[in-house]
Amino acid sequence: MAIQMRRGAYTNLNKAKLMPGEWAVVVSDDSEASDGRSVYICFAAGSVKRMATYEDIVNNLKNYFRDGTVDFSLGDDGHLKLEVD
């Protein structure tokens, strides 16, 4: 079985054409991503999810708690730690 992965601008992403297990790397224009870049994975025909990195999650949470009273870090156990002032 060949390993498949696609890349390109979001405007060219056709989720219906992805194969199960195939990754799609969006290098520009994804309006859902703050920098326009994102990664998608196909689980089955028509079942595609956007993936998030640790950095994405931290940035999203910091934007949610904009008052600056909350900070986040990665604990020794690998879990996200919430630090409230």
Phi, psi and omega in degrees: 000133179281146173275128182242142175206140178244158175211155179155188179286153181301324181299339179264358182284120175244096185299332181291339181267355179288147178263152178306130181088357182272138176266150172230120180258117179266119184265351178193159168075010177280110184292342178279346181253137184299327179257006179082357182250143181201174179225135178238151175230139179261128179262327178198169181307120180081358181248093184236136179235144174276135181267156178231144176268168175304316180298320177300314182295316179299314180297319178297318179292320178296322176295326179292318179259066187291346184288353175082005181274356183235138175227159183229148174210168178262121181285168179300334180275001179089359180267152177287130180252134177262125180241114183255132178285000000 
